[in-house]
């Protein structure tokens, strides 16, 4: 179901009940761009820590706009042994609802826009009919402003749109070249005031002229007039002057305030859908969903935590189908985890085609006619992939038993990490995996160096892997850990380049952070950094405590809760030998 | 005539000849936004100097996209005593022409996008079919890259898309989970190599898999194969492997390079139209055209000068109809200089309706059915306004005599400045007017202060005017210059606020600049700053000398050329009493 500003209000109850009755939800977003960072390889270094990757995405991706939000609800009908689906495709746009509301600026990335255009994406629908939204801060701020205006009004202070006693203290200073114009307006108003007419519409004029008119009329006619700026269909502003008694004037002002209040409620718009998803607390699946989740929170809810380690609660249960498909037992069965390929493979042997039926009144998608990159369709097939994989695990289609099996194997809130060699996921609400990387060197060199210079430098060590950080530094992964010491020894007297072990590099960075007041992390014995979070109390919405970080002592004392505990021990990781190549751009 | 990527090549010669034969050109642009600055009043302070305004626009407006460019050519037909017009409406979009070409990011401002959407602007046409473009730097860089690739090729170094000796030095390291997949590919290729077939298309696969395939094949089959990545209609990338002899391989590579070269030429795209306008050296009129001119240079030509005083040459003759309409003798005749209003007034008495005719083959615009904010239409009516005003001055419709009269009264390259109290224009290639402003005070105060606090502080001085700079400072214009000393005296012991004269404030800023290595300007005796530029040598294109600024001594010695001379002395200014109000936002 396609939802725009035009039918949003009418659809809202349908959306609410679909979420209410669903067993799980699938989501997907389309964006105006992916990354405004320097270049992809610097932005997604293969040896980023999840914390670093989070910080990069927050810094370089949040200024894009999520302008299409796909939601597909899945309800298991045990009588039919089928899932009943309700797909929604929301067009979203931050239309300023008044001249004082936030005027959002967002970035477009030509390649992304060009790609979407080539897929037939309808930009006119987004920009012309997108549903507006506000995050919680904006909503609160605007409610406050409206409240304030109302109070001022009650106290007789007036607003720029109304003539009130306070604005008539001084006569307007009218520049010579405007005197004729203003005098003519005053004459017209005098005729209105003394005549039988009730209302006078002036011709459209400039903002400066409108200001002069307001000031002059408020000085000359302190009572008995209601003056208001209106817009023609062509968005030209003009002034309407009405003769009113005091009671009528107040009634009009009250009317206007009520209209404002209603407009404000409308302005919250699409965020209401996100609030409903959030309140449902249900399972939300997505494919490679890290950016979708970050954008959804950032755009419709609240600012993202400054750093990933800030305690943050997610009110729903997140599961990433790309991570699922690249993990045992599925990684053996699926050799391409892109959404389109996964959808094809997950209905072939050994999987069974998922049994689904589109609910009455919803246009049904046909997977034979791919509509990839329409958010509603992508959400739909993400749900299909999840059903296939879940059924395969549970060896049944029954919802409850299937899902029990999924939870046993797949801890939630773990989101697939693109292009990281040895860490498969980011844990959005808890501590992340942090391998020791004792076969990795941190190398700095002159900015003229290219990958081939690094290959040459390390030619004695066989197969190496280079992960560029910036123009003058890179990680170099050796194939054998015991080569590290040899490399360090031979580099001791080098002048043009410098080599550090990964551990030393991390320690150096940590020391820099501590200088800036951020706490150290402690290294565990099992090769992973262990750090503990104070139990995050359950919350009805997204949110994070104001406490930015925790000291090591506090951390050691804090207990693990169900979410941030050792859930990842159940998880089978891809090997961490760092053998995957990641610099494959351009092929 | 609507021009998109689809008909651009076919239209180009029509555009060229229209420019060639024209007596003057009118232009207009539509943008994805206006200002990403803090707020309009801080961005456009009424007492900005032209230099400051330029710097603000450069900083806060150039990241928006000019996505529609309107050009209307006007040729005077003396037989018909009419202008023959050819209007063009170009849709422009920086479509990346390859995966290595610049991936432009641009900002959209919701209010601008919403406004254009409400006017029926076709975003799908822009994003789906916009003509690409490159500025001179990008063009040069890409030509260089293509050249480099060609040279590498000639030297047998190869590119990632071709198997070449250099890439086969080491076998690919294939991660365990990819071994099966790669082995199967190798088997297929072996069958191709030993069989009768010529070509093998692999299924679409991931970039990482493509890299492994390239590496593996280049190791296993160093000769006799041509491997290329192609795209399906759905933009999925797949690998095509062809059996070729050495000659055929080289021919294919050559073919590919030639195709690249042609694509590069196409990528220059719309910039070719700007080059043609630039080369024509003709009169170019625009309405409130400062941003149009800055965007055109920035987007299609070269980076804008860092500061406005950097010598910069404009190859065409610019004339701003909004400045013209707000100057004597027109300011008496026209009370609203917005384009739509000007167009209406400039065909009524005392003006005469401009005699124009749309050239054959061009769809004609009907000014009764306004199509405002379509760039081609706006350019068209801008030209009409110019013709009306020029005819009125010349008291004839004859092109040459009319224009002689225009030049006598209106020096060119002066562009209208929005919302500046006492300086009507910015001189884009020469020195600007800089009034003494000796009735102006610079006031700093606690950030809690509002306009009303300033009115109260200066209540003894009658009518004042406040121009906000930021949260804690503003210019306050007094109505009498002799009040300045009194205000200074009374403020001497104040603690919460501070007052400086405008002259002291400017001097302080100048001293700061000098610390940063920028030269001082000298004050003339006539109340305007005089500073002189070395004669800029005529140039075939836009451009500025690398010399950033000139020392006062050099400046005094430098001669005036025709452009930067005292042309502005002919010009009648609005009074500089600073009496116009500018804080009229929100009315």
Interface residues (C-beta under 8 A of the other chain):
Chain A: X32 X33 X36 X65 X93 X94 X95 X96 X99 X100 X103 X104 X105 X106 X107 X108 X109 X110 X111 X113 X114 X115 X116 X117 X118 X119 X122 X123 X124 X126 X127 X128 X160 X170 X173 X175 X176 X177 X180 X181 X204 X205 X206 X207 X208 X209 X210 X211 X212 X214 X229 X234 X235 X236 X331 X335 X336 X338 X340 X341 X370 X372 X463 X574 X575 X579 X580 X581 X582 X584 X585 X586 X587
Chain B: X32 X33 X36 X65 X93 X94 X95 X96 X99 X100 X103 X104 X105 X106 X107 X108 X109 X110 X111 X113 X114 X115 X116 X117 X118 X119 X122 X123 X124 X126 X127 X128 X160 X161 X170 X173 X175 X176 X177 X178 X180 X181 X204 X205 X206 X207 X208 X209 X210 X211 X212 X214 X229 X234 X235 X236 X331 X335 X336 X338 X340 X341 X370 X372 X463 X574 X575 X579 X580 X581 X582 X583 X584 X585 X586 X587
